[in-house]
Amino acid sequence: MRTYRLVLVLAALVIGAAGCSSPADTAATTTAPTQTTSTPASTTTQATPTTVPVTTTEATPTTEATTTTVATTTTEATTTTTLPPFPPEREGLEHGGETWVVILAASEDFDDPVLDQAVDDATAAGYHTGPTDCDVGVAEALGLPENSYLASVSVYLESEADAGAALVAFEARGVGGTVALVQTFCLD
Protein backbone atom coordinates (compact mmCIF):
# COMPACT_ATOMS: atom_id res chain seq x y z
CA MET A 1 0.00 0.00 0.00
CA ARG A 2 2.84 2.16 0.77
CA THR A 3 4.28 1.66 -2.72
CA TYR A 4 0.99 2.46 -4.30
CA ARG A 5 0.77 5.75 -2.39
CA LEU A 6 4.30 6.62 -3.36
CA VAL A 7 3.45 6.09 -7.03
CA LEU A 8 0.33 8.21 -6.69
CA VAL A 9 2.22 11.00 -4.98
CA LEU A 10 4.85 10.95 -7.69
CA ALA A 11 2.19 10.94 -10.39
CA ALA A 12 0.45 13.87 -8.74
CA LEU A 13 3.69 15.75 -8.58
CA VAL A 14 4.36 15.10 -12.25
CA ILE A 15 0.85 16.13 -13.25
CA GLY A 16 1.11 19.23 -11.09
CA ALA A 17 4.46 20.09 -12.59
CA ALA A 18 3.06 19.65 -16.08
CA GLY A 19 0.31 22.14 -15.34
CA CYS A 20 2.88 24.69 -14.16
CA SER A 21 5.19 24.50 -17.17
CA SER A 22 6.39 27.72 -18.71
CA PRO A 23 6.54 28.62 -22.43
CA ALA A 24 10.30 28.29 -22.36
CA ASP A 25 10.13 24.59 -21.42
CA THR A 26 10.81 22.07 -24.12
CA ALA A 27 8.54 19.17 -24.91
CA ALA A 28 9.25 16.31 -22.55
CA THR A 29 7.78 13.14 -21.20
CA THR A 30 8.13 12.41 -17.50
CA THR A 31 8.15 8.83 -16.27
CA ALA A 32 7.60 7.85 -12.66
CA PRO A 33 10.30 5.56 -11.28
CA THR A 34 9.64 1.84 -11.11
CA GLN A 35 10.04 0.26 -7.71
CA THR A 36 10.00 -3.29 -6.54
CA THR A 37 8.89 -3.96 -2.98
CA SER A 38 8.57 -7.28 -1.22
CA THR A 39 5.78 -7.96 1.20
CA PRO A 40 5.80 -10.44 4.08
CA ALA A 41 3.71 -12.90 2.10
CA SER A 42 6.43 -13.05 -0.50
CA THR A 43 4.40 -11.43 -3.20
CA THR A 44 6.07 -8.85 -5.31
CA THR A 45 4.17 -5.84 -6.33
CA GLN A 46 5.55 -3.80 -9.13
CA ALA A 47 4.34 -0.32 -9.72
CA THR A 48 3.25 0.45 -13.24
CA PRO A 49 5.14 3.30 -14.70
CA THR A 50 3.01 6.32 -15.25
CA THR A 51 3.80 8.46 -18.24
CA VAL A 52 2.46 11.97 -18.31
CA PRO A 53 2.91 13.98 -21.50
CA VAL A 54 4.09 17.51 -20.90
CA THR A 55 3.05 20.08 -23.48
CA THR A 56 5.15 23.16 -23.84
CA THR A 57 5.14 26.17 -26.06
CA GLU A 58 8.46 27.46 -27.33
CA ALA A 59 8.85 31.15 -27.76
CA THR A 60 9.74 32.04 -31.33
CA PRO A 61 12.16 34.91 -31.52
CA THR A 62 10.92 37.89 -33.49
CA THR A 63 13.26 39.17 -36.15
CA GLU A 64 12.80 42.69 -37.42
CA ALA A 65 14.31 43.77 -40.69
CA THR A 66 16.67 46.66 -40.31
CA THR A 67 17.37 48.92 -43.24
CA THR A 68 20.61 50.85 -43.22
CA THR A 69 21.04 53.76 -45.56
CA VAL A 70 24.62 54.66 -46.47
CA ALA A 71 25.24 58.08 -47.96
CA THR A 72 28.15 58.27 -50.37
CA THR A 73 29.61 61.57 -51.37
CA THR A 74 31.87 61.69 -54.36
CA THR A 75 34.15 64.66 -54.49
CA GLU A 76 35.83 65.55 -57.72
CA ALA A 77 39.53 66.21 -57.35
CA THR A 78 40.47 69.69 -58.38
CA THR A 79 43.99 70.34 -59.50
CA THR A 80 45.17 73.88 -59.21
CA THR A 81 48.33 74.84 -61.00
CA THR A 82 50.09 77.87 -59.68
CA LEU A 83 52.17 79.58 -62.33
CA PRO A 84 55.44 81.21 -61.30
CA PRO A 85 55.27 84.99 -60.93
CA PHE A 86 57.09 87.48 -63.13
CA PRO A 87 59.83 89.56 -61.49
CA PRO A 88 59.58 93.35 -61.88
CA GLU A 89 61.02 94.97 -65.00
CA ARG A 90 64.09 97.15 -64.85
CA GLU A 91 63.57 100.88 -64.54
CA GLY A 92 66.00 103.56 -65.76
CA LEU A 93 67.77 102.01 -68.73
CA GLU A 94 70.86 103.97 -69.84
CA HIS A 95 72.19 104.66 -73.32
CA GLY A 96 75.21 102.33 -73.68
CA GLY A 97 74.45 100.57 -70.37
CA GLU A 98 74.32 96.81 -69.87
CA THR A 99 71.25 94.98 -68.68
CA TRP A 100 69.87 91.46 -68.51
CA VAL A 101 67.02 90.62 -70.88
CA VAL A 102 64.74 87.86 -71.97
CA ILE A 103 64.61 88.01 -75.76
CA LEU A 104 61.07 86.91 -76.71
CA ALA A 105 61.39 87.26 -80.50
CA ALA A 106 63.73 88.49 -83.20
CA SER A 107 63.37 88.91 -86.93
CA GLU A 108 65.15 90.51 -89.89
CA ASP A 109 61.76 92.01 -90.83
CA PHE A 110 60.58 94.81 -88.55
CA ASP A 111 56.94 94.08 -89.61
CA ASP A 112 57.09 90.34 -88.81
CA PRO A 113 53.94 89.22 -86.90
CA VAL A 114 56.17 87.23 -84.54
CA LEU A 115 57.31 90.56 -83.08
CA ASP A 116 53.70 91.68 -82.53
CA GLN A 117 52.95 88.39 -80.74
CA ALA A 118 56.01 88.89 -78.50
CA VAL A 119 54.78 92.40 -77.57
CA ASP A 120 51.38 90.91 -76.68
CA ASP A 121 53.03 88.20 -74.52
CA ALA A 122 55.19 90.79 -72.71
CA THR A 123 52.20 93.09 -72.15
CA ALA A 124 50.13 90.19 -70.74
CA ALA A 125 52.95 89.58 -68.25
CA GLY A 126 52.92 93.23 -67.17
CA TYR A 127 56.00 94.42 -69.04
CA HIS A 128 56.28 97.53 -71.24
CA THR A 129 58.30 96.92 -74.40
CA GLY A 130 58.24 97.05 -78.17
CA PRO A 131 60.33 96.09 -81.19
CA THR A 132 63.80 97.64 -81.33
CA ASP A 133 66.99 97.21 -83.32
CA CYS A 134 69.13 99.06 -80.77
CA ASP A 135 70.13 96.22 -78.38
CA VAL A 136 73.70 95.10 -79.07
CA GLY A 137 74.31 91.44 -78.26
CA VAL A 138 70.95 90.00 -79.36
CA ALA A 139 72.35 88.37 -82.52
CA GLU A 140 75.18 86.69 -80.62
CA ALA A 141 72.81 85.46 -77.93
CA LEU A 142 70.69 83.81 -80.64
CA GLY A 143 73.73 82.20 -82.28
CA LEU A 144 73.81 84.57 -85.28
CA PRO A 145 76.77 86.58 -86.59
CA GLU A 146 77.44 89.78 -84.66
CA ASN A 147 76.79 92.04 -87.64
CA SER A 148 73.32 90.53 -88.34
CA TYR A 149 70.49 93.05 -88.57
CA LEU A 150 67.70 92.05 -86.18
CA ALA A 151 64.67 93.73 -84.76
CA SER A 152 63.88 92.18 -81.38
CA VAL A 153 61.37 92.30 -78.56
CA SER A 154 62.95 91.88 -75.13
CA VAL A 155 61.96 92.26 -71.49
CA TYR A 156 64.54 94.23 -69.45
CA LEU A 157 65.41 93.03 -65.93
CA GLU A 158 67.65 94.04 -62.98
CA SER A 159 69.72 90.84 -62.68
CA GLU A 160 70.57 87.53 -64.30
CA ALA A 161 68.49 85.79 -61.60
CA ASP A 162 65.48 87.95 -62.47
CA ALA A 163 65.98 87.20 -66.17
CA GLY A 164 66.07 83.45 -65.39
CA ALA A 165 62.91 83.72 -63.26
CA ALA A 166 61.15 85.68 -66.02
CA LEU A 167 62.10 83.03 -68.59
CA VAL A 168 60.70 80.27 -66.30
CA ALA A 169 57.46 82.26 -65.91
CA PHE A 170 57.14 82.78 -69.68
CA GLU A 171 57.87 79.10 -70.43
CA ALA A 172 55.24 78.03 -67.88
CA ARG A 173 52.77 79.97 -70.03
CA GLY A 174 54.00 78.48 -73.31
CA VAL A 175 56.18 81.40 -74.40
CA GLY A 176 59.84 80.72 -75.24
CA GLY A 177 62.78 83.09 -74.92
CA THR A 178 66.50 83.47 -74.43
CA VAL A 179 68.31 85.07 -71.48
CA ALA A 180 71.15 87.43 -72.52
CA LEU A 181 73.26 90.35 -71.34
CA VAL A 182 72.89 93.20 -73.86
CA GLN A 183 74.01 96.79 -74.24
CA THR A 184 71.16 99.21 -74.72
CA PHE A 185 71.33 102.11 -77.18
CA CYS A 186 68.85 104.52 -78.81
CA LEU A 187 67.84 105.82 -75.36
CA ASP A 188 69.00 109.48 -75.68
Secondary structure as a PSIPRED ss2 file (coil, helix, strand):
# PSIPRED VFORMAT (PSIPRED V4.0)

   1 M C   1.000  0.000  0.000
   2 R H   0.000  1.000  0.000
   3 T H   0.000  1.000  0.000
   4 Y H   0.000  1.000  0.000
   5 R H   0.000  1.000  0.000
   6 L H   0.000  1.000  0.000
   7 V H   0.000  1.000  0.000
   8 L H   0.000  1.000  0.000
   9 V H   0.000  1.000  0.000
  10 L H   0.000  1.000  0.000
  11 A H   0.000  1.000  0.000
  12 A H   0.000  1.000  0.000
  13 L H   0.000  1.000  0.000
  14 V H   0.000  1.000  0.000
  15 I H   0.000  1.000  0.000
  16 G H   0.000  1.000  0.000
  17 A H   0.000  1.000  0.000
  18 A H   0.000  1.000  0.000
  19 G H   0.000  1.000  0.000
  20 C C   1.000  0.000  0.000
  21 S C   1.000  0.000  0.000
  22 S C   1.000  0.000  0.000
  23 P C   1.000  0.000  0.000
  24 A C   1.000  0.000  0.000
  25 D C   1.000  0.000  0.000
  26 T C   1.000  0.000  0.000
  27 A C   1.000  0.000  0.000
  28 A E   0.000  0.000  1.000
  29 T E   0.000  0.000  1.000
  30 T E   0.000  0.000  1.000
  31 T E   0.000  0.000  1.000
  32 A C   1.000  0.000  0.000
  33 P C   1.000  0.000  0.000
  34 T C   1.000  0.000  0.000
  35 Q C   1.000  0.000  0.000
  36 T E   0.000  0.000  1.000
  37 T E   0.000  0.000  1.000
  38 S E   0.000  0.000  1.000
  39 T C   1.000  0.000  0.000
  40 P C   1.000  0.000  0.000
  41 A C   1.000  0.000  0.000
  42 S C   1.000  0.000  0.000
  43 T C   1.000  0.000  0.000
  44 T E   0.000  0.000  1.000
  45 T E   0.000  0.000  1.000
  46 Q E   0.000  0.000  1.000
  47 A C   1.000  0.000  0.000
  48 T C   1.000  0.000  0.000
  49 P C   1.000  0.000  0.000
  50 T C   1.000  0.000  0.000
  51 T E   0.000  0.000  1.000
  52 V E   0.000  0.000  1.000
  53 P E   0.000  0.000  1.000
  54 V E   0.000  0.000  1.000
  55 T C   1.000  0.000  0.000
  56 T C   1.000  0.000  0.000
  57 T C   1.000  0.000  0.000
  58 E C   1.000  0.000  0.000
  59 A C   1.000  0.000  0.000
  60 T C   1.000  0.000  0.000
  61 P C   1.000  0.000  0.000
  62 T C   1.000  0.000  0.000
  63 T C   1.000  0.000  0.000
  64 E C   1.000  0.000  0.000
  65 A C   1.000  0.000  0.000
  66 T C   1.000  0.000  0.000
  67 T C   1.000  0.000  0.000
  68 T C   1.000  0.000  0.000
  69 T C   1.000  0.000  0.000
  70 V C   1.000  0.000  0.000
  71 A C   1.000  0.000  0.000
  72 T C   1.000  0.000  0.000
  73 T C   1.000  0.000  0.000
  74 T C   1.000  0.000  0.000
  75 T C   1.000  0.000  0.000
  76 E C   1.000  0.000  0.000
  77 A C   1.000  0.000  0.000
  78 T C   1.000  0.000  0.000
  79 T C   1.000  0.000  0.000
  80 T C   1.000  0.000  0.000
  81 T C   1.000  0.000  0.000
  82 T C   1.000  0.000  0.000
  83 L C   1.000  0.000  0.000
  84 P C   1.000  0.000  0.000
  85 P C   1.000  0.000  0.000
  86 F C   1.000  0.000  0.000
  87 P C   1.000  0.000  0.000
  88 P C   1.000  0.000  0.000
  89 E C   1.000  0.000  0.000
  90 R C   1.000  0.000  0.000
  91 E C   1.000  0.000  0.000
  92 G C   1.000  0.000  0.000
  93 L C   1.000  0.000  0.000
  94 E C   1.000  0.000  0.000
  95 H C   1.000  0.000  0.000
  96 G C   1.000  0.000  0.000
  97 G C   1.000  0.000  0.000
  98 E E   0.000  0.000  1.000
  99 T E   0.000  0.000  1.000
 100 W E   0.000  0.000  1.000
 101 V E   0.000  0.000  1.000
 102 V E   0.000  0.000  1.000
 103 I E   0.000  0.000  1.000
 104 L E   0.000  0.000  1.000
 105 A E   0.000  0.000  1.000
 106 A E   0.000  0.000  1.000
 107 S E   0.000  0.000  1.000
 108 E C   1.000  0.000  0.000
 109 D C   1.000  0.000  0.000
 110 F C   1.000  0.000  0.000
 111 D C   1.000  0.000  0.000
 112 D C   1.000  0.000  0.000
 113 P H   0.000  1.000  0.000
 114 V H   0.000  1.000  0.000
 115 L H   0.000  1.000  0.000
 116 D H   0.000  1.000  0.000
 117 Q H   0.000  1.000  0.000
 118 A H   0.000  1.000  0.000
 119 V H   0.000  1.000  0.000
 120 D H   0.000  1.000  0.000
 121 D H   0.000  1.000  0.000
 122 A H   0.000  1.000  0.000
 123 T H   0.000  1.000  0.000
 124 A H   0.000  1.000  0.000
 125 A C   1.000  0.000  0.000
 126 G C   1.000  0.000  0.000
 127 Y C   1.000  0.000  0.000
 128 H C   1.000  0.000  0.000
 129 T C   1.000  0.000  0.000
 130 G C   1.000  0.000  0.000
 131 P C   1.000  0.000  0.000
 132 T E   0.000  0.000  1.000
 133 D C   1.000  0.000  0.000
 134 C C   1.000  0.000  0.000
 135 D E   0.000  0.000  1.000
 136 V E   0.000  0.000  1.000
 137 G C   1.000  0.000  0.000
 138 V H   0.000  1.000  0.000
 139 A H   0.000  1.000  0.000
 140 E H   0.000  1.000  0.000
 141 A H   0.000  1.000  0.000
 142 L C   1.000  0.000  0.000
 143 G C   1.000  0.000  0.000
 144 L C   1.000  0.000  0.000
 145 P C   1.000  0.000  0.000
 146 E C   1.000  0.000  0.000
 147 N C   1.000  0.000  0.000
 148 S C   1.000  0.000  0.000
 149 Y C   1.000  0.000  0.000
 150 L C   1.000  0.000  0.000
 151 A E   0.000  0.000  1.000
 152 S E   0.000  0.000  1.000
 153 V E   0.000  0.000  1.000
 154 S E   0.000  0.000  1.000
 155 V E   0.000  0.000  1.000
 156 Y E   0.000  0.000  1.000
 157 L E   0.000  0.000  1.000
 158 E C   1.000  0.000  0.000
 159 S C   1.000  0.000  0.000
 160 E H   0.000  1.000  0.000
 161 A H   0.000  1.000  0.000
 162 D H   0.000  1.000  0.000
 163 A H   0.000  1.000  0.000
 164 G H   0.000  1.000  0.000
 165 A H   0.000  1.000  0.000
 166 A H   0.000  1.000  0.000
 167 L H   0.000  1.000  0.000
 168 V H   0.000  1.000  0.000
 169 A H   0.000  1.000  0.000
 170 F H   0.000  1.000  0.000
 171 E H   0.000  1.000  0.000
 172 A H   0.000  1.000  0.000
 173 R C   1.000  0.000  0.000
 174 G C   1.000  0.000  0.000
 175 V C   1.000  0.000  0.000
 176 G C   1.000  0.000  0.000
 177 G C   1.000  0.000  0.000
 178 T E   0.000  0.000  1.000
 179 V E   0.000  0.000  1.000
 180 A E   0.000  0.000  1.000
 181 L E   0.000  0.000  1.000
 182 V E   0.000  0.000  1.000
 183 Q E   0.000  0.000  1.000
 184 T E   0.000  0.000  1.000
 185 F C   1.000  0.000  0.000
 186 C C   1.000  0.000  0.000
 187 L C   1.000  0.000  0.000
 188 D C   1.000  0.000  0.000
